[in-house]
Amino acid sequence: MDDTTIKELQSAAFERLIQHLRERKDVQNIDLMNLAGFCRNCLSKWYREEAQKKGIEISDPDARRHVYGIPYDEWKQKYQK
């Protein structure tokens, strides 16, 4: 498999993970941290950091919106326990 295909598959898997977490609003970030060692905020931070490596500036709120699907403050109000 060539590098481009590998990257496309990795990207698709990442987007599926994000979609899965968007659908599982019942799973709290603290639960993810305790069980897996990462949470939605970690994913948004990694997304932003990878963009920076390529010279692309993404704000923290924009990165979080990409992961959460809505503004972070709105997600916290609706779903954070």
N, C-alpha and C positions, 0 to 999 in steps of 0.2 A: 504494500500500500504506500502511496506517495505521501509526502509531508502535507500537501494541500488537503488531501482527503482526510488525513488524520486530524488536522486542525478543524476541518468542517464537522467531523464527527464529535470532537471534543466540545466545540461550540454548541452543537445541537444538544449534547448531553447536559451541558451547563444550563441551557435555556429550559430543558425539561425539568431539571432540579429546581430552578427558580419557579416554574409554573406549579410544580408539585407543592412547594412551600407556600405559594400564594393561595392554593386551594386548601391547605392544612392550617388554617388560621387558629385552630385549636391548639396547635403545637407552639408553645411559648419559646422565645429565644433562650431563656434560662434552661429549659429542658434540653434544647439542642446543645447548649454549651456543656451541660452536665454529662450528657450521653455521648456526644460526638466531638466535643472540643471546638466547635465552631457554630456560628449562628447566621442569621440573615445579615446582621450588621457586618460580620466578618466577610461574607460574600461581597457585599457592596464595597467594602474597603479594598478587597483584593481586585475587584473590577476597576476601581478608580486607580489603584497603584499600577495595574497593567497598562491602563490607558496612558498614564504619566510616562511610563517607559517608552512609549511610542510618540511622546511629545504632544499628547492629547490631554487637555485639561478638562476634567469632569469634576464638578463640585460634589461635596459629600451628599447634600440633599438630592442631587440628580442621580447619583449612583444608588442611593437608597431607594429612590422612586423606581429605578430600573428593577431592583430586586423585589420590592414590596408591591409594585404595580399601582401604588397610590402614594401621596406624600406621607412621609414617615409619621409626622404628628397625627395625621388622620388615622393611620393604622393603629397607633398607640391608643388613641381615644376609643376606637371601635373594638379592638381585639386584645389589647394587653391587659392581663389580669393583675 
